[in-house]
Amino acid sequence: MKKVLVILWTSLIMGGLLSSLLYAQPTSTISYDQIVTSPSLGTMTSRVWIKGEKMRIEQTAQGQKMVTLMKEGAMYLYYPSQKMAMKIDISAGAGQGGQENPKDMMEYLKSVKTKPLGQERIEGKLCDVYQIISSQTGARGKVWVWREKKIPLKSVMTVGNETITTRYRNIQIGINIPDSLFELPPGTKIMDMSQMMPGVIPQE
């Protein structure tokens, strides 16, 4: 479970980076496919929606559909088949520095050490490649930023002993996303995991 959350959290950080580089306004919207690969869990494909400070991720893990909602300093892991959600408080953990939402992601980036490594092409698109080291999460790796659009297309991050590769495809900007997409269905049972699982979210 902890490995799943570490991979998910890294995906959220890079997702925030992607959206913040596109729009700085809280009313912005973006949606994209996210392909995450790690040695321990193989390949996980997700669809991501972001509207202002809210994020929704839909994916299937170990044969079970899981929906992740992130809003108002909390992350909810919702399992539709069980009508149950786990709530994790992220307001005082890795969310420090603002990377818990796209609007403040650029403030978080000020704490990340970057070093240009040159240029490479990703699926024919010219990208600037940067080495990145986060003093807040301990994550380190590389990110490929599409030069024309100024958005990441790929990242390779190492958190602890886990190396996570993330690709971004089918990016849609400025689309209509209803607020209801970021709400749990009525009757969902919520379990607060913040006290039961300390240290799940990487902290400084």
N, C-alpha and C positions, 0 to 999 in steps of 0.2 A: 504493500500500500504506500509506503514512504517513497519508493522509487517512482511510482506512478505520480505522486504529488510533486516530486522534484522536477520530473519531466514536464508536467503540466505547468508548474510555476515558471520554468524557463521559457515555455511557449508563451505564457501570458506576458512576460517581460518583453520578448521580442515582438509580440503582437502589439503591445503598446508603442514600441519604437516605430513599427511600421505605420500605425495610424497617426502618430504625432508628427512624423515627417511629412505626411500628406496634408493634415489640417491641424491648426492650433485652436480652432474654435470648438466649444463644448457641444455645438449643434451638429458637428460633422458626423458623417456615417461612412462606413466602409465594410465590405464583406470579402472574404477570400478563403480559398482552400489552403490547409496547412498540413504538410506531411512531415511527421516527426519520426526519426529513426534512432534507436539506441540498441546496444548489444543485448541488454537484458530483456527488453520488451518487443524487439523487432520493429515493425513499421506501424504507425498509428496515423490514420488519415482523419482529419476533422474539417468541419465547416465553421467559420468564425464570423460573427456579426458584432460590430462595434458602433455604438451611438453615443457620442459625448463621452461620459464617464462610465458607461455600462458596456459589458462584454458578455457574449454568449458563445459557447463552444459545444458542438454536437459531435460525438465520436462513439465508436464501438470498441470496447476494451474487453478482451477475454470472452467474446461472444455476447456481451451485454451492452446495451445502449446506455450511454451516460451523457447527461447535459450539465455543463458547468456554467453557472451564472456568477458574474462578479460585479458588485455594485455597492456603494455606500460603505466601503471598508470591510466588506465580507465576501467570502467565496462560498458558493453553494454547489455541492456535488449531488445532482439529482438523478435518481434511478427510476425511470418511468414505470418499469415492470413491477416495482415494489411500492410505488407512490411514496417514496421516502427520500429525504435530502439530508446531507451532512453539511453543517455550517462551520466554517473556519474563519476566525477573525484575522484579517490581514492588515488592519489599520496601524498596528504598532510593530509589525515584523518587517518582512521584506518590502512592505509598502512604504517604509520610510524613504524619503527622498522623492516621492511622488510617482513612482513607476506603477502604482496600482491603477492609474487611469491614464488615458491618452493625453488629456489636457495638460498634465504636469510632467509628462515623460521627459521633456527637454531639461527640466531641472535635475532629474535623476541622471541624465547623461553627463552632467557636469562632474559627477563623482566617478565616472568611468574613464579610465585611461585608454586612449586610443593612439594607434600608430599606423600610418599608411604603409601598405605593403606592395602597392602597385595596382595593376589592372588585370582583370580576367573577364571572359565572356561566360554568361550563364544563359543557355538556350538562345544564343545569338545576340544577347543584350550586353553591351559594354558596362562593366561594373567596376567601381572603385572598391578595393579590398582593404579592410582595416583589422588590425589586431585590437581586441578589447579586453580589459581587465576591470571587473567590478569590485570595488573595495567594500561594498555593502553585502553582496551575496557570495563573494568568493569565486564567482563564475569567471571563466576566461575562455577566449577562443577567437574566432574570426567572423566577420560579417561582410557580405557582398552587397553593395548598395548600387542599384541601377542608376547610372549617371544621368540619363535623360529625365527620369521621373523623381529622382532623389528618394527612392524607397528601397528597403532591403528585399532581396530575392532569395537569399540563403544565409544561414548562420550555422556555425559549428561551435558548440559551447561545451565546456567541461565543468561539471559541478561534482566535487569530490572525486570519486573514481568512475563517474558516469560521463561518457561523451555523447552528446545529443546533436543530431543534425536536423535542421528544420528548413524546409523549402516552402515558398509561398507562390501560389498559382491562382489563376482565374480571379484576379483582383478587380473589384467593382467599387467605384467611389461615388459618393453623393446619392446613393439609392434610398428609396423609401423603406424604412425599417420601423414597424409599429412598436410602441412601448410595451405592449403585451408580450413581446418575445422575450423580455427580460424578467418576467414574473413567473413564480412557481404556480402550478395549477392549484385551484382550491382543494382543500382537504389533504394537502401534502404534509406528512409527518416530518418534522425537522428535529434532527439531533445535533446539539451544539458540541463540536469536537475540539473547541479551542483549549479547554482545560484538560481534556482526555489525552490529547496528542501534542504536548509541548515540543517545540523544536522541529515540527514537520516542515514548516516553511523556513527556508534558509534565512538566518539573521546575521547581522553584522557582528 
